[in-house]
Amino acid sequence: MTTRRSRILTIGAAALIVLGAAGCTTETHPDPASSIGPEPLVPPVASPAPAPSATPAPLAVPEAVDRELARAVFRAEGPDGGPASEIVILDPPVAGVEYTTEVRCTAVDATTRIAFEVATTADESEFVFGGDVLCDGEPWLMSGPLEEPVYVSFILLEDAHEAFARIVPTEDHLSAR
């Protein structure tokens, strides 16, 4: 058994030496860095596209108008560097007047959505309506009568950069456009 095992090992070692020698050749390949002749044509490398801005364009928050009912403003970077929110209740609604709720927001990713709600200011606040808004800077608008004083607030602002919501008389909203 010892003889057979040593023959297998000897044959195996010899085969590896032969295979290794066959893989090693004396042929040399020219070094591309030392070759003589014209440089190969290399297509120009395009510059990478600039990365999207980490901060979207500022959102222009309109000034308050006469008979505006309520507004909310959010900035991810307020005066002290952290998030800042403001909710303001202005005037009570006037009977027979139609009001427009306008909500806008911006975010680095324009597919970001925020959520808001409008509720009464009564001691036991009641939900009036709400919705979610795409943060592409375009307005979300809804018009209709309101009978009780209301406030507007944001209930989801994840990833939003800036947002505002306001409730104004429709006639004032249309004239401001």
Secondary structure, 3 states (H helix, E strand, C coil): CHHHHHHHHHHHHHHHHHHHHHHCCCCCCCCHHHCCCCCCCCCCCCCCCCCCCCCCCCCCCCCCCCCCCEEEEEECCCCCCCCEEEEEECCCCCCCCEEEEEEEEECCCCCCEEEEEEEECCCCCCEEEEEEEECECCCEEEEEECCCCEEEEEEECCCCCEEEEEEEEHHHHHHCC
